[in-house]
């Protein structure tokens, strides 16, 4: 429900009581007032969603209060009420920021229409605060591999339903892209699509992110806040990396999936929602259940329709298709003129295992575009990859071996004063890998084939030297 608390300001007893009763029948919390002073006292103590405000009141003109309300940081919506309607009065109220205008005597049906319109508008405004990308824009799941073609067919079928979907796969495979595509193709595509990165939010705050909180619920809760489930009402919510939430929150999430209701943190009012749930994980949730880290009943609630996103190493033939797409994207982004990939670069791309999957490939191509000279071919040296086997291509290079070694002077040609210390080469390599993994320490340690502890020691040493270290970035 978008609205919770409403003030009715009118000095006419019958009008006030009738409107108050209609709103209470719809389970709103209603605060009745007969004057501007009473209304302002309510606003000073609590946060309200909507005010029905009479134009003529015993202690002043309602339009003066309307002006003051519109200066509030988190202002409620205002519907003006008058028994002396005129076009001039209506225009003035709308210019001062009123959401709507109703003339006495009004019917129950008129109030119903206003409430429905106001709730829809209010939710749209709140949802827009969270959206950084156009969720309904066309996305592409590229690939000609058999398992990718099959996955696209599955996505089209499940998108036509409102079933809960569990999207599984390694980091960097494109699980969020699959979720975007499910939403885009669904009947809910015009409704809110709200994302929550469960791994990027601290355990102390994630319950508030899910369900919202009331004013004063904890230190720093100076205003009431709607949670992501409330914002996603009648739409879709994506719970990214669902395996990262605590057992306590797992129990509350299970209730939302079963009963479609919850309470805000610090609140006691039950809020009902109708939300389609998509969840992603890079872990084997069945093993997490067996280890006691994940609730079995929640797993089965989420696993209504599972989709496995294949790693890049299992997508035969897709590496160059994706590499060419990324090359097109990044040459445009960085204003580069690149002819393409040399034969040995293609060989290196196809021979690499891609433990970081599509994200690693994407980062590798962007870095190569930046490092490459204009009007040249991308080489294995630009990519930072070793080719699978030497392949000569007289049109673009003398040989792949010469291409790689050409970037390094021969020992007898390099003055001793210019020899790069092995420690410096190691440092640059570690920093490059950290950049390619977007600061992900665990992934970087895997690529470097060292322990996470060793990597942390290296990073601490670099920080002492004043070197800027790539920090982990949220998806």
Secondary structure, DSSP 4 states (H G I P E B T S, - for coil): ----EEEEE-S-HHHHHHHHHHHHHTT-EEEEESSHHHHHHHHHHS--SEEEEESEETTEEHHHHHHHHTTSTTPPEEEEEESS--HHHHHHHHHTT-SEEEESS--HHHHHHHHHHHHHHHHHHHHHHH--S-TTS-------SHHHHHHHHHHHHHHTS---EEEE--TTS-HHHHHHHHHHHSTTTTS-EEEEETTTS-HHHHHHHHHEE-TTSSTT--S-EE-HHHHTTTSEEEEETGGGS-HHHHHHHHHHHHHSEEE-BT---EEE---EEEEEESS-HHHHHHTTSS-HHHHHHHTTEEEEPPPGGGSTTHHHHHHHHHHHHHHHHHT--EEEE-HHHHHHHHH---TTHHHHHHHHHHHHHHHSPTTEEE-HHHHT---SS---BTTTBS-HHHHHHTTS--GGGS-GGGPPPHHHHHHHHHHHHHHHTTT-HHHHHHHHTS-HHHHHHHHHHHHHTT---PPP---
